[in-house]
């Protein structure tokens, strides 16, 4: 009898305590972890439609960022001028925004321009881009600049994997991923 | 009679009621509170995230973004905070600006939020607390643009930090309301608890009172049966038991009354013929001298036995009167020493067989005839069964309800056997089993006790340590009729 009474009292006390604890634990506004909520904001970028997009290294040097380059509507820039502009590095506003390039300062002479060629697009393999300088020693950011610039701008309406054929070797095809 | 025991039924019932009320109120309040709080926070978060996204989507971002341009967009976004004013931070590469030019970076935006929105094309939010413990909602929305049919990260991320102080106040107000509502709620719960306790306790209390009355001899006690629950069943059973008990007791009483009336009637009927017989034997006794020796002896025996029979019948009638409660006190003021002396003289016990110790001037109010019977019985008994000398000591004492008269009668005999002592006042009880016939009727001490009781006193019998039996009479000096 006494044992049962004690046990039932203990149960009641435990229930009451649990209730109080629940009540207290639920109070206030608690901090949370990071919760994803919907898609990103799509902004209008003037001149980005059908323009070539060059990729330069961002100010803090951890990624490549897109810079649209347009000389007129509905005009596809040829591979040689595209490579030339890319190799020239950021100028004007891009330079003012602190963008840099990781590619070597190479001027593409007309003699070299025969090497600059973009192979025909194949949906499964992508494209191969030939450049007139060695590519084995290029940094990751430099390779990304090439892959992203040609992958996004060389073929209309598609983003393609890019293999880079330098004077020394051919880098295997990769996709453009601006972030490291 | 304790009405509220420390853990009585009422206390336990009320405690159980309050516990149930507290648990249900607490659970309801907690669940309601949680739902309401989550709804409030969800609405704030969703509104803020979608507002920031919508606002960002209306902006034109000229890539590459210069610091002045980013500053312009950030200030533009900062004006359109919803649901609360917010602080906007813009990051593009290493460029960081905010609506507040003094602090280009936020203290509440965590690195985990920054990593998440920079590496994924999703908006995200996080609730954090600043150093002072105030809650903030931080939102990160990366800006992307469409290019060549694909979405492309611009590298620009906008953050907003929204103070949640309004939500905090609302939530605290809800907690306060719940707390303030709980106390009156519990107070209100006491009322049904008391009513329920009353409905249970009233039958129990009635039953206890009835049982007490029954114990005091009020056998006609019954309980009012209310409703048809277990307590009503108990009350019904109680009533049936009481009825059966009353019936049995009445039958017993009737049987006893019949038996007593029979004894009374018998003794009454015997009295008249006995009176005649006594008269005849007295006449014959006078003439016994003229008869031969054997006849005279027989005649004396008949005469003596007839006398004893007459005494027995008188005693029987006396005890019948006590049984019928027909005995009455005829109170008179008497001097106790005088009364004792007169009793002893009348019985010719005024020689040295009886030693008296009588205080002078003690007057008592009692029935002189019954007092005489009592004293004569006690002294006669002492002389007959005990032995001379018999000590009669009269004294007074002050008791709880007035002065009391104490009379001690002690003999010098062998005393009363211990197994006999409890039955000494029983009717027809013979102290000496071998002696079937005694001088007394066997009712002497019973009549003595009834007489003492009639005066409101007590009579005790015992043995003195130095040998011999004693009887102690204790009765009020002023008897009441």
Boltz contact constraints between the chains, C-beta under 6 A:
constraints:
  - contact:
      token1: [A, 19]
      token2: [B, 23]
      max_distance: 6.0
  - contact:
      token1: [A, 19]
      token2: [B, 26]
      max_distance: 6.0
  - contact:
      token1: [A, 22]
      token2: [B, 30]
      max_distance: 6.0
  - contact:
      token1: [A, 23]
      token2: [B, 26]
      max_distance: 6.0
  - contact:
      token1: [A, 23]
      token2: [B, 30]
      max_distance: 6.0
  - contact:
      token1: [A, 26]
      token2: [B, 30]
      max_distance: 6.0
  - contact:
      token1: [A, 26]
      token2: [B, 34]
      max_distance: 6.0
  - contact:
      token1: [A, 27]
      token2: [B, 175]
      max_distance: 6.0
  - contact:
      token1: [A, 29]
      token2: [B, 135]
      max_distance: 6.0
  - contact:
      token1: [A, 29]
      token2: [B, 164]
      max_distance: 6.0
  - contact:
      token1: [A, 29]
      token2: [B, 168]
      max_distance: 6.0
  - contact:
      token1: [A, 31]
      token2: [B, 127]
      max_distance: 6.0
  - contact:
      token1: [A, 31]
      token2: [B, 128]
      max_distance: 6.0
  - contact:
      token1: [A, 31]
      token2: [B, 129]
      max_distance: 6.0
  - contact:
      token1: [A, 32]
      token2: [B, 126]
      max_distance: 6.0
  - contact:
      token1: [A, 32]
      token2: [B, 127]
      max_distance: 6.0
  - contact:
      token1: [A, 34]
      token2: [B, 112]
      max_distance: 6.0
  - contact:
      token1: [A, 34]
      token2: [B, 113]
      max_distance: 6.0
  - contact:
      token1: [A, 34]
      token2: [B, 116]
      max_distance: 6.0
  - contact:
      token1: [A, 34]
      token2: [B, 124]
      max_distance: 6.0
  - contact:
      token1: [A, 34]
      token2: [B, 126]
      max_distance: 6.0
  - contact:
      token1: [A, 35]
      token2: [B, 125]
      max_distance: 6.0
  - contact:
      token1: [A, 36]
      token2: [B, 122]
      max_distance: 6.0
  - contact:
      token1: [A, 36]
      token2: [B, 124]
      max_distance: 6.0
  - contact:
      token1: [A, 37]
      token2: [B, 49]
      max_distance: 6.0
  - contact:
      token1: [A, 37]
      token2: [B, 123]
      max_distance: 6.0
  - contact:
      token1: [A, 37]
      token2: [B, 124]
      max_distance: 6.0
  - contact:
      token1: [A, 37]
      token2: [B, 125]
      max_distance: 6.0
  - contact:
      token1: [A, 38]
      token2: [B, 123]
      max_distance: 6.0
  - contact:
      token1: [A, 40]
      token2: [B, 121]
      max_distance: 6.0
  - contact:
      token1: [A, 40]
      token2: [B, 123]
      max_distance: 6.0
  - contact:
      token1: [A, 40]
      token2: [B, 142]
      max_distance: 6.0
  - contact:
      token1: [A, 40]
      token2: [B, 144]
      max_distance: 6.0
  - contact:
      token1: [A, 41]
      token2: [B, 53]
      max_distance: 6.0
  - contact:
      token1: [A, 41]
      token2: [B, 56]
      max_distance: 6.0
  - contact:
      token1: [A, 41]
      token2: [B, 57]
      max_distance: 6.0
  - contact:
      token1: [A, 41]
      token2: [B, 141]
      max_distance: 6.0
  - contact:
      token1: [A, 41]
      token2: [B, 143]
      max_distance: 6.0
  - contact:
      token1: [A, 42]
      token2: [B, 57]
      max_distance: 6.0
  - contact:
      token1: [A, 42]
      token2: [B, 144]
      max_distance: 6.0
  - contact:
      token1: [A, 43]
      token2: [B, 59]
      max_distance: 6.0
  - contact:
      token1: [A, 43]
      token2: [B, 61]
      max_distance: 6.0
  - contact:
      token1: [A, 43]
      token2: [B, 143]
      max_distance: 6.0
  - contact:
      token1: [A, 43]
      token2: [B, 145]
      max_distance: 6.0
  - contact:
      token1: [A, 44]
      token2: [B, 60]
      max_distance: 6.0
  - contact:
      token1: [A, 45]
      token2: [B, 61]
      max_distance: 6.0
  - contact:
      token1: [A, 45]
      token2: [B, 63]
      max_distance: 6.0
  - contact:
      token1: [A, 45]
      token2: [B, 145]
      max_distance: 6.0
  - contact:
      token1: [A, 46]
      token2: [B, 62]
      max_distance: 6.0
  - contact:
      token1: [A, 48]
      token2: [B, 145]
      max_distance: 6.0
  - contact:
      token1: [A, 48]
      token2: [B, 147]
      max_distance: 6.0
  - contact:
      token1: [A, 53]
      token2: [B, 147]
      max_distance: 6.0
  - contact:
      token1: [A, 58]
      token2: [B, 93]
      max_distance: 6.0
  - contact:
      token1: [A, 59]
      token2: [B, 93]
      max_distance: 6.0
  - contact:
      token1: [A, 59]
      token2: [B, 94]
      max_distance: 6.0
  - contact:
      token1: [A, 60]
      token2: [B, 93]
      max_distance: 6.0
  - contact:
      token1: [A, 60]
      token2: [B, 94]
      max_distance: 6.0
  - contact:
      token1: [A, 65]
      token2: [B, 155]
      max_distance: 6.0
  - contact:
      token1: [A, 66]
      token2: [B, 152]
      max_distance: 6.0
  - contact:
      token1: [A, 67]
      token2: [B, 63]
      max_distance: 6.0
  - contact:
      token1: [A, 67]
      token2: [B, 64]
      max_distance: 6.0
  - contact:
      token1: [A, 68]
      token2: [B, 63]
      max_distance: 6.0
  - contact:
      token1: [A, 93]
      token2: [B, 64]
      max_distance: 6.0
  - contact:
      token1: [A, 93]
      token2: [B, 66]
      max_distance: 6.0
  - contact:
      token1: [A, 94]
      token2: [B, 64]
      max_distance: 6.0
  - contact:
      token1: [A, 96]
      token2: [B, 66]
      max_distance: 6.0
  - contact:
      token1: [A, 97]
      token2: [B, 64]
      max_distance: 6.0
  - contact:
      token1: [A, 97]
      token2: [B, 65]
      max_distance: 6.0
  - contact:
      token1: [A, 97]
      token2: [B, 66]
      max_distance: 6.0
  - contact:
      token1: [A, 99]
      token2: [B, 64]
      max_distance: 6.0
  - contact:
      token1: [A, 157]
      token2: [B, 148]
      max_distance: 6.0
  - contact:
      token1: [A, 157]
      token2: [B, 149]
      max_distance: 6.0
  - contact:
      token1: [A, 159]
      token2: [B, 150]
      max_distance: 6.0
  - contact:
      token1: [A, 179]
      token2: [B, 119]
      max_distance: 6.0
